[in-house]
Amino acid sequence: MTWSEIVTFVLVASLLVMSPGPNGALIAKTVPTSGRSAGFANVAGFVSAFYLHGALAILGISILLVQSATAFAIVKYIGAAYLCWIGIKALWSAVQGIGQKAEVAPAKKQRTLARAYTEGFLTNALNPKVSMFYLAAFPQFITIGETTAASAFLLVFLHSAINLVWFGAMVLVLAKLTELARNGRFQRWLKGVTGAVFIAFGIKLAMFRPSP
């Protein structure tokens, strides 16, 4: 694996991480109500899920999922259902917030670090952007019989590190904007947008068809 290939991978992975998606929506929902620690727990879940995606791609299971219509459909619809479920919960929360007091108090007890980690892991593990990247783009950086497992996992590590830096910074910024983020109207708007984003990505994943 050459340095030019590594640099190209880092560029592509960076653009993927920084583009809007379920991961950012989850961070935006978690930090204002559950605090900075829960946000970092989300990020830890994201990072862990990258190694799952990478391991599946390196072992060739991702390719098998694409080739097996039934297996791919099962995984796809489970992921789509989870994303839509998170989106519906956020939208319902936004509707329930109408008419309530203007300020939203912290809700740290409602989301433990373990729960925040699990939400982060599942959201990134079922993130259609990341799934499609490891199904289609990641194999382009690996040459069967030549690229070692260590080199392949180096790419996964770089991808997870970029994710850690980007979303870690997002957590810190949102934590600084605590007063604004806990405003009732802002919370309802944020939950509504978050819900729509998750549902949109869920529908997008459900409608995805692998290239023949």
VMD Tcl script that draws the C-alpha trace (Angstrom):
set ca {
  {0.00 0.00 0.00}
  {1.53 3.31 -1.12}
  {1.39 6.68 0.61}
  {-0.67 8.08 -2.26}
  {-3.30 5.39 -1.66}
  {-3.37 6.19 2.06}
  {-3.72 9.93 1.40}
  {-6.53 9.27 -1.09}
  {-8.31 7.08 1.43}
  {-7.97 9.73 4.17}
  {-9.42 12.37 1.84}
  {-12.39 10.21 0.86}
  {-13.00 9.10 4.45}
  {-12.83 12.70 5.71}
  {-15.44 13.85 3.22}
  {-17.66 10.94 4.25}
  {-17.34 11.71 7.98}
  {-18.00 15.45 7.53}
  {-21.07 14.99 5.32}
  {-24.44 15.21 7.11}
  {-25.86 11.94 8.36}
  {-27.30 9.93 11.28}
  {-24.12 10.17 13.39}
  {-24.18 13.96 13.50}
  {-27.93 13.95 14.13}
  {-27.47 11.64 17.11}
  {-24.75 13.85 18.62}
  {-26.95 16.93 18.17}
  {-29.78 15.16 20.01}
  {-27.69 13.69 22.82}
  {-25.42 16.51 24.02}
  {-28.07 19.18 24.80}
  {-30.14 16.90 27.02}
  {-27.66 14.34 28.36}
  {-24.40 16.23 28.50}
  {-20.89 16.09 27.10}
  {-20.01 12.68 28.59}
  {-22.96 11.04 26.84}
  {-21.88 12.72 23.61}
  {-18.39 11.24 23.92}
  {-19.98 7.86 24.69}
  {-21.85 8.20 21.36}
  {-18.51 8.89 19.65}
  {-16.93 5.84 21.31}
  {-19.78 3.77 19.88}
  {-19.13 5.25 16.42}
  {-15.44 4.34 16.62}
  {-16.18 0.76 17.71}
  {-18.60 0.27 14.83}
  {-15.92 1.21 12.30}
  {-13.95 -1.86 13.30}
  {-17.04 -4.00 12.76}
  {-17.50 -2.53 9.27}
  {-13.79 -2.94 8.55}
  {-13.64 -6.53 9.79}
  {-16.66 -7.52 7.70}
  {-15.15 -5.90 4.59}
  {-11.70 -7.43 5.15}
  {-13.10 -10.90 5.78}
  {-15.19 -10.63 2.64}
  {-18.54 -10.94 4.39}
  {-19.68 -7.62 2.94}
  {-19.14 -8.97 -0.55}
  {-21.13 -12.10 0.32}
  {-23.98 -9.93 1.59}
  {-24.10 -8.08 -1.72}
  {-24.06 -11.35 -3.66}
  {-26.75 -12.97 -1.49}
  {-29.99 -11.09 -2.12}
  {-31.75 -12.62 0.90}
  {-28.93 -11.94 3.40}
  {-28.46 -8.42 2.10}
  {-32.20 -7.70 2.30}
  {-32.39 -8.91 5.92}
  {-29.47 -6.72 7.04}
  {-30.74 -3.78 5.01}
  {-34.28 -3.82 6.39}
  {-33.12 -4.30 9.98}
  {-30.91 -1.24 9.61}
  {-33.67 0.77 7.93}
  {-36.16 -0.17 10.65}
  {-33.76 0.92 13.40}
  {-33.05 4.30 11.78}
  {-36.76 4.95 11.20}
  {-37.56 3.94 14.79}
  {-35.04 6.46 16.14}
  {-36.49 9.10 13.82}
  {-40.08 8.44 14.88}
  {-39.06 8.64 18.55}
  {-37.43 12.03 17.95}
  {-40.45 13.37 16.06}
  {-42.83 12.14 18.77}
  {-40.67 13.81 21.41}
  {-40.83 17.06 19.43}
  {-44.64 16.86 19.25}
  {-44.91 16.16 22.97}
  {-42.76 19.22 23.69}
  {-45.28 21.61 22.14}
  {-46.83 23.76 24.83}
  {-44.32 22.81 27.52}
  {-42.08 25.24 29.38}
  {-39.58 27.23 27.36}
  {-36.45 25.77 28.94}
  {-35.43 22.13 28.83}
  {-33.55 20.90 31.89}
  {-30.64 18.46 31.63}
  {-31.70 14.82 31.46}
  {-28.51 12.97 32.30}
  {-30.34 10.22 34.19}
  {-32.42 9.39 31.13}
  {-29.40 8.32 29.08}
  {-26.62 6.39 30.80}
  {-23.16 6.23 29.24}
  {-23.76 2.57 28.37}
  {-26.97 3.48 26.59}
  {-25.32 6.39 24.79}
  {-22.47 4.09 23.69}
  {-24.94 1.49 22.43}
  {-26.90 4.12 20.51}
  {-23.68 5.37 18.93}
  {-22.54 1.86 18.02}
  {-25.88 0.83 16.48}
  {-26.33 4.12 14.64}
  {-22.91 3.89 12.98}
  {-23.10 0.12 12.45}
  {-26.40 0.65 10.59}
  {-25.42 3.99 9.03}
  {-26.18 3.61 5.29}
  {-23.38 6.01 4.35}
  {-20.75 3.96 6.17}
  {-22.23 0.63 5.09}
  {-22.16 1.59 1.42}
  {-18.62 2.97 1.80}
  {-17.33 -0.36 3.14}
  {-19.35 -2.35 0.62}
  {-18.27 -0.38 -2.45}
  {-15.35 2.00 -1.84}
  {-13.23 0.29 0.81}
  {-12.49 -2.84 -1.31}
  {-10.96 -0.54 -3.95}
  {-8.09 0.19 -1.55}
  {-7.40 -3.50 -0.89}
  {-5.66 -5.88 -3.27}
  {-6.51 -9.50 -2.57}
  {-3.35 -11.50 -1.98}
  {-1.19 -8.42 -1.63}
  {-2.66 -6.11 1.02}
  {-1.99 -7.46 4.50}
  {-4.64 -7.49 7.24}
  {-2.52 -5.02 9.21}
  {-2.49 -2.55 6.29}
  {-6.23 -2.93 5.80}
  {-6.93 -2.31 9.48}
  {-4.64 0.73 9.32}
  {-7.19 2.27 6.95}
  {-9.98 1.39 9.37}
  {-7.99 3.00 12.20}
  {-7.49 6.19 10.17}
  {-11.19 6.32 9.36}
  {-12.14 5.90 13.02}
  {-9.56 8.53 14.08}
  {-11.03 11.07 11.65}
  {-14.46 10.30 13.05}
  {-13.19 10.74 16.62}
  {-11.68 14.15 15.89}
  {-14.67 15.47 13.92}
  {-17.45 14.36 16.24}
  {-15.37 14.98 19.36}
  {-15.10 18.61 18.24}
  {-18.84 18.67 17.58}
  {-19.51 17.45 21.13}
  {-17.32 20.21 22.59}
  {-19.00 22.91 20.48}
  {-22.50 21.76 21.42}
  {-21.49 21.56 25.08}
  {-20.40 25.22 24.92}
  {-23.77 26.17 23.47}
  {-25.64 24.59 26.37}
  {-27.92 27.56 27.07}
  {-29.09 27.79 23.48}
  {-29.31 24.01 23.08}
  {-31.62 23.67 26.07}
  {-34.07 26.28 24.83}
  {-37.46 24.62 24.43}
  {-38.16 25.90 20.93}
  {-34.66 25.00 19.75}
  {-35.05 21.51 21.23}
  {-38.35 20.93 19.42}
  {-36.85 22.16 16.16}
  {-33.75 20.03 16.65}
  {-35.73 16.89 17.48}
  {-37.97 17.46 14.48}
  {-34.99 17.84 12.12}
  {-33.23 14.89 13.75}
  {-36.30 12.70 13.35}
  {-36.69 13.65 9.69}
  {-32.99 12.94 9.02}
  {-33.12 9.48 10.58}
  {-36.33 8.55 8.78}
  {-34.93 9.83 5.46}
  {-31.77 7.75 5.84}
  {-33.84 4.75 6.89}
  {-35.99 5.02 3.76}
  {-32.87 5.56 1.65}
  {-31.30 2.41 3.06}
  {-34.51 0.40 2.54}
  {-34.65 1.47 -1.11}
  {-30.95 0.84 -1.81}
  {-30.17 -1.77 -4.45}
  {-26.57 -2.97 -4.91}
  {-25.10 -2.46 -8.36}
  {-25.21 -5.65 -10.46}
}
mol new
graphics top color blue
foreach p $ca { graphics top sphere $p radius 0.5 }
foreach p [lrange $ca 0 end-1] q [lrange $ca 1 end] { graphics top cylinder $p $q radius 0.2 }
display resetview
